[in-house]
Amino acid sequence: MYDMESRIIEIEQRLGTLDAERTELTQELSILRNQVALEKERICSILSFPDAPINNSSSAEEKITLVRRLFRGRDDVYARRWESLETGKSGYQPACHNEWANGLCDKRRVKCAECPHREFLPLTDAVVRNHVAGHERNSSDSTHSYVIVIYPMLSDETCWFLAIDFDKATWQENSAAFIETI
């Protein structure tokens, strides 16, 4: 009988300790949730631009001008994304005026970097427009999106922008940490 009463007292004390710990953890959880909500609000205020001169109702030319100003790089060349339907491999290569041109291009035998007929296409407003639209205008191939990349490193080894990819569930926290660091 004494053992059972002793065990009851022990359990009641343990429950009291657990109740106190639960109260403490509940308070900490509430504080952390509030801090996360405030941090999300701070991040959203940093990342939003309500008074931006370019918005959804701006003309296509204004938007293209903004894109080219923000993502300024080499104008003499850009790369296009390719994907092999046979192997599933994909990558980027400089856009070439002579790509697949009879008598000039034979990618099956000569690598682009070694081709004597390689002639880079310049980055133009039309190229940017097609990229933003997701397809080439007047193209018969509408099954693939039109993806380009620019070369941000200029010939004098300077650069106008830095692109960082924040994704997945922690993108907001990661971008806030980056902003705080810089």
N, C-alpha and C positions, 0 to 999 in steps of 0.2 A: 504494500500500500504506500509506504514511504517513497519507494522508487517511482511510482506513478505520480504522486504529488510533486515530487522533485522534478520530474520530467515536464509536468504541466507548467511549473514556474519557469523552467528553462525555455520552453516554447513561447510562453507569454513574453518573456524578456527579449527573446529573439525577434518576435513579431513587432515589439515596440521599436527595436533597433531598425528593423526593415521598414516600418512605417515612417520613421524619421528619415531614413535614407531615401525612401520614395518621395517624400515631401521635398527634400533637398534636390533630388534629381529632376523632379517636375518643375521646380523653380528655375534650375539651370537650363532645362530644355526650353522653357518659355523665353528666357533671356536670349539664348542662341537663335531661336526662331525669329525673334524681333531683330536681332543683329543681321541675320541673313536677309530679311525683308528690307531693312534699311540699306544694306549693301547693294541689293538688286536695284532699288530705287536710285541710288547714287550712280550705279553703272549705266542705267537707262538714261539718266539725265546727261551723263557724259557722252553717250553714244547717239543721242538724238539731236537733230539740228532743225528745230521748228522754223527758224528764220532763214533757212538756206535759200540762196538766190535761184537754185535749180531744183525743181520739184516735178511731180508727175505731169503737171500741165505744161511744162517747158517743152520747147520744140526739140525734135530729134537732133538738129544741128547743135543746139545749146548743150544737150546731154553728151553728145559725142565730143564736143570741145572740152567739157568738164572731165570726161574719162581720159582723154588724151593729155590733159594738163596734170591730172592726178597720177596717172600711170605712164609717165613720160619715160621713154627709152630710145633705143635706136630706131630711126625712121627708115633706114636703108634695108632692113630685113626684119622678118618676123617668122615664127614657127607655127606650123599647123599640126594638129593632132591627127594621128593615123591609127587605124585598128585593123588587124588582120582577121578576116572572118574565118579563115582556116585554122589559125592557131590561137586566136583570142588575144594575142600580144598587142600592145599598143605603145605609143610613144609620140614624140614630137620631132619634126625635122624642119629645117628652113624651107619656106615656100619658094618654089623655083618656077620661073617662067617656062622652062623647057621640060618640066616634069612630064614624062611619058610621050614627049614629042618624037615622032618617027624620025629615025636617023640621028637623033641627038641624045635621047635618054634611054638607057637600058639598065634599069635598076636591078634586074636579075643578075647582071654580070659585073656592073661597076657600082661601087658605093658612091653615094652622093658627094661625100667629102673628097673623093678622088676624080669626080667627073670634070672633064675639061670644058663641058658645055653648061656648067652650073651658072645660073643667072638669077640671083635673089630678087624676089618681088618686094617692093617697098611697102611699108605700113602706111596706108591711106585712110581717110575718113570712111571710104566705102568698105574697107576691110573691117574696121571697127564696127560700123553699122551692121554688117553681116554677122559679126561675132555676137553683138548684143542681141540681135534678132534670133540667133541660134541656127542660122542657115545661110548659105550663099544665095544671093539673088540670082535668078535665072538658072539655077542648078537643077539638073534632072534628078539628082540624088537627094531626096528628102528624107531618107531613112537614117541618115547620120547627122548629128548636130555639128555645127561649124564652130570648132574650138581653136582659138589661137593663143599663143603666148608671145610676149614681147621680150626682148633682151634688154633688161634694165641697165646693165653695165655698159657705159659709153666707151668709146675708143680711148679716151683719156683716163679711164678707170674711175670715173665718177659715177654717181648714181643719184637719181631723183627721188626714189621711194624705197620703202621696205615693206614687203608683204609677209604677213604672218598668218598662218591658218589656225584659228581657234575653232574647234568643233567639239563634238560629243557633248555629254551632259554638263561638263564643267567649263564650257566656253566662257560663261560670264565671269566666273571666279578667276579663270586663267587670264582673261583680258584685263580684269581689274588689277591683278597682281602685276601684270606687265606695265600697265599705265602707272601704277604706284612706283614701280622700279625706275622707269625712265623719267 
